[in-house]
Amino acid sequence: MGWTREENRRFEDALAVHGPDDPNRWQHVADAVGGKSVQEVKMHYEILQEDVIRIERDQIPLPRYRGASINGRQIDNEQR
């Protein structure tokens, strides 16, 4: 099953609080997200890591978000 924006927000917040040195990191993150298993949050993290690597290698374009600007100029860049 997919992830909602709220689940992603809680996931990111939990990652910021529970760093890689936390021996129970994935359980804490899963608890913070709610409704996801430790395995699901680990897999979600690995997928996001791969996405970042691919973006850094210019293999996929940066996501375009509504309301963003480039060099101070407003652009219509709603993600499709």
N, C-alpha and C positions, 0 to 999 in steps of 0.2 A: 504494500500500500504506500502511496505517496506521502509527502510531508507538507503540512500546511505552513503558511507564513508564520503563524504563531509558534508552531513546533520548531521551525528553523530559528526563530528569535530566541526561544528558550535554550535550544541546542547551543547556539553561539554564545549566549550569556554564560551557560554552564561551562563551556570550554574555557572561557576567560577566567572563571573562578577556580576551576579544577584543572590545574596544569598537568603536564606530562610526568611530574614527580609524584603526583598523588597516586598511591597504590590502588585506590578504589575509584579512579577517575571515571571509568566507563559506567560503573554502577551509579555514581553520583549524576553523571550526565543523563543516563536513562531515567533516573528518578525525577530529575528536573524537567525533562521533556514530557514525561507521563505518557503511558500507552505504547512505549517503544521498548524493546528488549535491549540488553547490553549488546547483543550481536547486531541488531539493527543500527544502533548508534555508531558502532565501530565501522560498519559497512558504509554508512552515510559519510563518516569522516574520511574514509579511504577514497570514496568517489569524489568528494570535494577536493582532496589533495591532488588527485589525478587531473581534475579540471583546472586547478591553479597551474600545475605544471604545463598543461597543454596551452593555456592562455599565455604563460610566460614564453613559450616557444613559438608563439604566433600560429599555433595550429588551429585555434578557434578564436573567433572575434570576442572582444569584451562584450558582456551583455549591455544592452541599451535600455536605459530607464527613463520613464516619463519625467519631465521636469529637469533634466540634466542640462548642463551647458559645457561648451568647449571654448576656452580662452575668453570667458565672460560673456559669450554669445549664447542665448537660449536656443536650444534645438528641439525639434519635434522628434523624439526618439523612443516612442513607446515600443516596448518589447513586443514582438509579434510571435 
